[in-house]
Amino acid sequence: MRPLHIALAALVAAVWGVNFVVIELGLAHFPPLLFSALRFLVAALPAVFFVGRPKVAWKWVVGVGLVLGMAKFGLLFIGMDRGMGAGLSSLVLQVQAVFTALFAALALGERPGRVRVLGMGVALAGIGVAAVDEGASGPVLAFVLVIAAAACWGVSNVLTRKAAPPDALNFMVWVSTVPVLPLLGLSLLFEGGHRDAEALAALDWSGAGIVLYVAWITTVFGFGAWGFLLSRYPATSVAPFTLLVPVFGMSSAALLLDESVSPLRWCAAALLVGGVALTSLAGARRPRPATPARPPKSQVEGAA
């Protein structure tokens, strides 16, 4: 990769890592489901009027929009609202690589090789260590919600692979239109219209800046730049930069939110990042096509 593009990949990882701190700050302004709805509303508008029509079938736009936008981010925001720290969330969410490999094996027939299976086991061991640490110091339900968010991310990765969008930015903008109304409906149902109205009435420059960051910087710029890199380099060259996300997430949470990182959590981070690296970088074996029957010797000689 060219040095400029390496810097761009590292910048995207930093943007995505710091995003967890911004989400935690945003949850002080908005209920989680409303906050998630605002994120996608601002990401979609006005960009949807400039990116052209979707370049994949609507079923993929709707499917990824519901699984990634509504389920994954809804669960993540609720988990963080219930006490899951920004740094730990940025780390635990990376187990999506394990879920992606599992779901790809089931849905796409991509059989994981031995190295990938080893990586999945190491990453899951890291999740186990993180769960022990969180069980001793934090809310277990919030931890489980973020794990569920990672599973939803894995499903959306497989759906995106099936969709194979030729334009990542176009796809992400249209995907962002899907979860807005479902998230608003769930917010009205579970968080209450009165609470939503109070949050919107109290909107200040700080709250507006937070929404703009998670919508335009994290979503539109982040996914647009990532799609640009993937269109020019092999995924094996670009994907390792996602391992920097929890590094930026945990360090920015420690610096900006004063989140402590216990020795057990550092151990979990080492296991999870190492396992995700093995899982992401090891190749998957696709099913071999059936070998055509060998023609009789007489037919071979006759053809010659």
C-alpha positions as CSV (number, residue, x, y, z in Angstrom):
1,M,0.0,0.0,0.0
2,R,1.1,3.6,-0.7
3,P,2.1,5.5,2.4
4,L,-0.8,7.9,1.9
5,H,-3.3,5.1,1.8
6,I,-1.7,3.4,4.9
7,A,-2.2,6.7,6.7
8,L,-5.8,6.8,5.5
9,A,-6.4,3.3,6.8
10,A,-4.9,4.2,10.2
11,L,-7.1,7.3,10.3
12,V,-10.3,5.3,9.7
13,A,-9.3,2.9,12.5
14,A,-8.7,5.9,14.8
15,V,-12.1,7.5,13.8
16,W,-13.8,4.2,14.5
17,G,-12.0,3.7,17.8
18,V,-12.7,7.2,19.1
19,N,-16.3,6.7,18.0
20,F,-17.0,4.6,21.1
21,V,-16.0,7.5,23.3
22,V,-18.3,9.8,21.3
23,I,-21.2,7.3,21.6
24,E,-20.8,7.2,25.4
25,L,-20.9,11.0,25.5
26,G,-23.9,11.0,23.2
27,L,-25.8,8.6,25.5
28,A,-25.7,11.4,28.1
29,H,-27.8,13.5,25.6
30,F,-30.2,10.9,24.1
31,P,-31.9,7.6,24.9
32,P,-30.0,4.8,23.1
33,L,-32.5,3.9,20.4
34,L,-33.3,7.5,19.6
35,F,-29.6,8.2,19.4
36,S,-29.1,5.4,17.0
37,A,-32.0,6.5,14.8
38,L,-30.6,10.1,14.7
39,R,-27.2,8.6,13.6
40,F,-28.7,6.9,10.6
41,L,-31.1,9.8,9.7
42,V,-28.2,12.3,9.5
43,A,-26.0,9.8,7.7
44,A,-28.7,9.2,5.1
45,L,-29.8,12.9,4.6
46,P,-28.9,14.7,2.5
47,A,-26.4,12.2,1.1
48,V,-29.1,9.9,-0.3
49,F,-30.0,12.5,-2.9
50,F,-26.4,12.7,-4.3
51,V,-25.2,9.1,-4.4
52,G,-27.6,7.8,-7.1
53,R,-29.8,4.8,-7.0
54,P,-28.8,1.6,-5.1
55,K,-26.4,-0.5,-7.1
56,V,-27.6,-3.8,-5.6
57,A,-31.0,-5.4,-5.1
58,W,-33.3,-3.9,-2.5
59,K,-33.4,-7.1,-0.5
60,W,-29.7,-6.6,0.4
61,V,-30.2,-3.0,1.3
62,V,-33.2,-3.8,3.6
63,G,-31.5,-6.9,5.0
64,V,-28.3,-5.2,5.9
65,G,-30.1,-2.1,7.1
66,L,-32.2,-4.1,9.6
67,V,-29.4,-6.4,10.8
68,L,-26.6,-3.9,10.9
69,G,-28.4,-0.6,11.5
70,M,-31.3,-1.6,13.7
71,A,-30.1,-4.8,15.5
72,K,-26.3,-4.3,15.8
73,F,-26.2,-0.6,16.6
74,G,-29.4,-0.8,18.7
75,L,-28.0,-3.5,20.9
76,L,-24.6,-1.8,21.1
77,F,-26.1,1.5,22.1
78,I,-28.3,-0.1,24.7
79,G,-25.4,-2.2,26.1
80,M,-23.3,0.9,26.5
81,D,-26.2,2.8,28.0
82,R,-26.5,0.0,30.6
83,G,-22.9,0.3,31.7
84,M,-20.6,-1.3,29.1
85,G,-17.5,1.0,28.9
86,A,-16.4,2.5,25.6
87,G,-13.0,0.9,25.7
88,L,-14.3,-2.6,26.5
89,S,-17.0,-2.2,23.9
90,S,-14.5,-1.4,21.2
91,L,-12.6,-4.5,22.1
92,V,-15.4,-7.0,22.6
93,L,-17.2,-5.9,19.4
94,Q,-14.2,-7.3,17.4
95,V,-15.4,-10.8,18.1
96,Q,-17.6,-10.1,15.0
97,A,-14.7,-11.6,13.0
98,V,-15.4,-15.0,14.7
99,F,-19.1,-14.7,14.1
100,T,-18.4,-13.7,10.5
101,A,-16.3,-16.8,9.9
102,L,-18.9,-19.1,11.6
103,F,-21.8,-17.7,9.6
104,A,-19.8,-17.7,6.3
105,A,-19.1,-21.4,6.9
106,L,-22.8,-22.1,7.4
107,A,-24.2,-19.8,4.6
108,L,-21.4,-19.6,2.1
109,G,-19.7,-23.0,2.5
110,E,-16.4,-21.3,3.4
111,R,-14.8,-24.0,5.5
112,P,-12.3,-22.5,8.0
113,G,-8.8,-23.8,7.9
114,R,-6.9,-25.0,10.9
115,V,-5.3,-21.6,11.5
116,R,-8.6,-19.8,11.4
117,V,-10.2,-22.3,13.8
118,L,-7.2,-21.7,16.1
119,G,-7.8,-18.0,15.8
120,M,-11.5,-18.3,16.6
121,G,-10.6,-20.4,19.7
122,V,-8.0,-17.8,20.9
123,A,-10.5,-14.9,20.4
124,L,-13.2,-16.8,22.3
125,A,-10.8,-17.3,25.1
126,G,-10.2,-13.6,25.1
127,I,-14.0,-13.0,25.4
128,G,-14.1,-15.5,28.3
129,V,-11.3,-13.6,30.1
130,A,-13.1,-10.3,29.4
131,A,-16.4,-11.8,30.7
132,V,-14.7,-12.8,33.9
133,D,-13.3,-9.3,34.3
134,E,-16.6,-7.7,33.5
135,G,-18.5,-10.1,35.8
136,A,-16.4,-9.0,38.7
137,S,-16.6,-5.3,38.0
138,G,-19.5,-4.4,35.7
139,P,-23.0,-5.4,34.5
140,V,-23.1,-8.8,32.8
141,L,-26.3,-8.0,30.8
142,A,-24.6,-5.1,29.1
143,F,-21.7,-7.4,28.2
144,V,-24.1,-9.9,26.7
145,L,-25.8,-7.2,24.6
146,V,-22.5,-6.1,23.0
147,I,-21.7,-9.8,22.2
148,A,-25.2,-10.0,20.6
149,A,-24.3,-6.8,18.6
150,A,-21.1,-8.5,17.4
151,A,-23.1,-11.5,16.3
152,C,-25.5,-9.2,14.3
153,W,-22.5,-7.6,12.7
154,G,-21.3,-11.0,11.6
155,V,-24.6,-11.7,10.0
156,S,-24.5,-8.3,8.2
157,N,-21.0,-9.0,6.9
158,V,-22.2,-12.2,5.3
159,L,-25.2,-10.4,3.8
160,T,-22.9,-7.7,2.5
161,R,-20.6,-10.3,1.0
162,K,-23.5,-11.9,-0.8
163,A,-24.7,-8.5,-2.0
164,A,-21.2,-7.6,-3.3
165,P,-21.9,-3.8,-3.6
166,P,-19.7,-2.2,-6.3
167,D,-19.9,1.2,-4.4
168,A,-19.4,1.0,-0.7
169,L,-20.4,4.6,0.0
170,N,-23.6,4.3,-2.1
171,F,-24.5,1.1,-0.3
172,M,-23.9,2.5,3.2
173,V,-25.9,5.6,2.5
174,W,-28.9,3.6,1.3
175,V,-28.5,1.1,4.2
176,S,-28.7,4.0,6.6
177,T,-32.2,4.9,5.3
178,V,-33.6,1.5,6.5
179,P,-33.3,1.5,10.3
180,V,-34.5,5.1,10.9
181,L,-38.2,4.4,11.2
182,P,-37.9,1.1,13.0
183,L,-35.5,2.6,15.6
184,L,-37.8,5.6,16.1
185,G,-40.8,3.3,16.5
186,L,-38.9,1.1,19.1
187,S,-37.7,4.3,20.9
188,L,-41.3,5.6,21.2
189,L,-42.4,2.1,22.4
190,F,-39.7,1.4,24.9
191,E,-38.1,4.8,25.8
192,G,-41.3,6.8,25.6
193,G,-42.3,9.8,23.5
194,H,-41.9,12.1,26.5
195,R,-38.3,11.2,27.0
196,D,-37.5,11.5,23.3
197,A,-39.2,14.9,23.2
198,E,-37.2,16.1,26.2
199,A,-33.9,15.0,24.6
200,L,-34.7,16.7,21.3
201,A,-35.8,19.9,23.1
202,A,-32.6,20.0,25.1
203,L,-30.4,19.5,22.0
204,D,-27.4,21.8,22.1
205,W,-24.2,22.3,20.1
206,S,-22.5,19.5,21.9
207,G,-25.3,17.0,21.2
208,A,-25.5,18.2,17.6
209,G,-21.7,17.8,17.1
210,I,-21.9,14.2,18.6
211,V,-24.6,13.2,16.1
212,L,-22.7,14.7,13.2
213,Y,-19.5,12.8,14.2
214,V,-21.2,9.4,14.5
215,A,-23.2,10.1,11.3
216,W,-20.8,11.9,8.9
217,I,-17.3,11.1,10.2
218,T,-17.8,7.6,11.4
219,T,-20.4,6.3,8.9
220,V,-20.1,8.4,5.7
221,F,-16.4,9.2,5.7
222,G,-15.3,6.0,7.5
223,F,-17.1,3.5,5.3
224,G,-16.5,5.6,2.2
225,A,-12.8,5.6,2.8
226,W,-12.8,2.0,3.7
227,G,-14.6,1.1,0.5
228,F,-12.1,3.2,-1.5
229,L,-9.2,1.2,0.0
230,L,-10.9,-2.1,-0.6
231,S,-11.4,-1.2,-4.2
232,R,-7.7,-0.7,-4.7
233,Y,-6.0,-3.3,-2.5
234,P,-6.7,-6.9,-1.5
235,A,-8.8,-7.3,1.6
236,T,-5.9,-9.1,3.3
237,S,-3.9,-5.8,3.0
238,V,-6.7,-3.6,4.3
239,A,-8.5,-5.8,6.9
240,P,-5.6,-5.9,9.5
241,F,-6.0,-2.2,10.1
242,T,-9.3,-3.0,12.0
243,L,-7.1,-4.5,14.7
244,L,-6.1,-0.9,15.5
245,V,-9.8,0.0,16.4
246,P,-9.7,-1.4,20.0
247,V,-6.3,0.1,20.5
248,F,-7.6,3.6,19.7
249,G,-10.9,2.8,21.5
250,M,-9.3,1.6,24.8
251,S,-6.6,4.3,24.8
252,S,-9.1,7.2,24.0
253,A,-11.5,5.9,26.7
254,A,-8.6,5.9,29.2
255,L,-7.5,9.4,28.2
256,L,-10.8,11.1,27.7
257,L,-13.2,9.2,30.0
258,D,-10.6,8.1,32.6
259,E,-11.6,4.4,32.1
260,S,-9.2,2.1,34.0
261,V,-7.8,-1.0,32.2
262,S,-7.1,-3.9,34.6
263,P,-4.4,-6.4,34.0
264,L,-7.1,-9.0,33.3
265,R,-8.5,-6.8,30.6
266,W,-5.1,-6.3,29.0
267,C,-4.8,-10.1,28.9
268,A,-8.3,-10.3,27.3
269,A,-7.2,-7.6,24.7
270,A,-4.1,-9.6,23.8
271,L,-6.0,-12.8,23.3
272,L,-8.9,-11.2,21.4
273,V,-6.7,-9.1,19.1
274,G,-4.4,-12.0,18.4
275,G,-7.3,-14.4,17.8
276,V,-9.1,-11.9,15.5
277,A,-5.8,-11.4,13.6
278,L,-5.5,-15.2,13.0
279,T,-9.2,-15.4,12.1
280,S,-9.2,-12.5,9.7
281,L,-5.9,-13.1,7.9
282,A,-6.1,-16.9,7.5
283,G,-7.8,-18.0,4.3
284,A,-11.0,-19.9,4.2
285,R,-11.3,-23.0,2.1
286,R,-14.2,-23.1,-0.3
287,P,-15.9,-26.3,-1.2
288,R,-14.1,-28.0,-4.1
289,P,-16.1,-28.2,-7.3
290,A,-17.0,-31.7,-8.3
291,T,-14.3,-33.3,-10.5
292,P,-15.7,-34.0,-14.0
293,A,-15.7,-37.7,-14.9
294,R,-12.7,-38.8,-16.9
295,P,-13.7,-39.9,-20.4
296,P,-12.9,-43.4,-21.5
297,K,-9.4,-43.9,-22.9
298,S,-10.7,-44.5,-26.4
299,Q,-12.5,-41.1,-26.4
300,V,-9.3,-39.4,-25.2
301,E,-7.2,-41.0,-27.9
302,G,-9.9,-40.3,-30.5
303,A,-9.9,-36.6,-29.6
304,A,-6.2,-36.4,-29.9
